[in-house]
Amino acid sequence: MAAALPLARPAPAPAPRPRRIRFALVFAAAIAATSLLPYLLAYLWTPPGHHFAGFFFIADDATTYLAKMREGAEGAWLWNDPYTSEPHGGVFLFGFYLLFGHLAALLHLPMIAAYHLAGITGAVALVLAAERLCRRLLPPDRANLGLVLIVLGSGAGFLAQAAGNPAIFGSRVEALDLHLPELSGWYSILAIPHFAWATALIIIALLGLLRIMEAPGWRPLALTALSLIALTAIHPQMIPVLAIIWVAYRGSSGSPTGRCCCSGGSAQRGGPSPWRRRRLPPRCRCSRTTHGSSSAIRRSPNGPTSGDTRRLHR
């Protein structure tokens, strides 16, 4: 009978964790709905005999985006300029709007509806990407606040506007953050769809580069490559800017000098970087000893103790 008894009791099944709606999802839905509300009200309140074109900001550019979407809806993947008499072939420009033109044809949507669909999806993508960046860089209790500031924050242009745009050193002070949508997250979402998408892709690329630096693998490599390729179809001029940011970060974060003997994690020397929080694994059995200005990592055969976890040799 004893041989039939189990040697150990089976582990109890883990209790299901209560599913909580992430703040970022609620915030993204609220931002997307709020950005669409002015356009819906304009459609509903348009006086009889008038037509609302569907734009509040940079309408002279936005109408050309509808024309490019129409080319995509007609099956084109290369952009052609219909307002020239010179013969020419298609070129790979405005691929973002050509793509949403194809989606409009596939879903049988009006061009203006597909245009605002691009804006709504861009708002969601930007908020979710910014949330990942905040959780990557900030303490958990400040991540949500950082997300709100990224999306809704702006510069001090309203102060210049309230002061009547005074002149300083002979030049008039302009509120650029109130005129250029690219300077703030909310304005980008509200104005032009590809502004929000480009910002989201920049954040995704930076997060992918950080992941590749810490734990190289095909998944972060593929994600980063896809985000950079997509960014070239929207804002190719941002690729050199990303390169400058990355080179500056790598130059300020120090270079890896060794690896933890327990888990393979890298132990780096150099100044602290705001982009990453370095810490040894929770079960690391290494102890750090300091010799002057240099540090050496050695394995403790019996695990870390309170006496030999950190020694200072003078």
C-alpha positions, 0 to 999 in steps of 0.5 A: 500500500505504501508503494501505491501512495504518491511520493509528493502531493500534486501542486495545486492549480494556480488561482486565476488572476483577476483580469484588469483593464490596462490603463493604456487601453482605456486611455487609447480608446478615449483619445481616439474617440475624442479626436474623432468627436470634432469631425462628427459634430462638424458633419452633423452640424453642417448647414443645409446647402453646405458640405464639410470637407472633413478636415480642420487642419492643413486642409490643402495637404489633406485633400491631396492625401485623399487623391493619393488614397483614391489612386490606391483604391484603383489598385496602384502601389506606386504614386503617379502625378496626374497634374503633369503633361510629362510622361513618367512612371510611378514612384514609391511615395506616399505609400501610407495613403496608397495602403489605406486606399487599398483598405478603403476599396477592400472594406468598401469605405468612402475615402474620407472614412478610411482617412479618419480610420487611419487617424484612429488607428494611429492614435491607438498605436501611438498611445500603446507604443508610448505606454511600452516606452514609459514602462521601459524607462519609468518606475511603475507608479509613474508610467501612467503619468508619463504616458499622459504627459507624452500624449497630452503635454506640449510646450510653453507656446500658450504663454507666448500666445497669451503675451501677444507674441512679443519680439525678443532681439528683433524677432517675434516669438511664435507659439510653434507647438500651437502651429506645428502638429508634429511637436505634440502627440495630441496635435499630431493625432488630431491633425494628420494620420501619418504624423501619429503613425510615424511617431509610434514607429519611431518609439517601436524602433527605439524599443526594438534597438534596446531589446536587441542590445540587451537580448539579441534575437530574431523577434526584436530584430524582425520587429525593429526592421519592419518598423524602420521599413514602415517608417521609410514609407512615411517619414524617411527623413527620421531615419538619420535622426534615429541614428543620431539618437542611437549613437548618442545613447550608445556613447553615453551608456558605456560599453559592456565589459563582462557578463554575469557568470550565473545567468549570462546577463551583461554587467556594464560599467560607465555612467548611469543611463536614463534608458535602462535600469541595470540590476543583477538577476534576483537569484544571481550568486555572484558577489562584487568586490571593488579594487580601487576604481575597478570592479571584479565579479566572482562566483561564491560557491555557497551562494551569497551571504550577508558577509561576502555579498560585497567587500571593499578592499582598500 
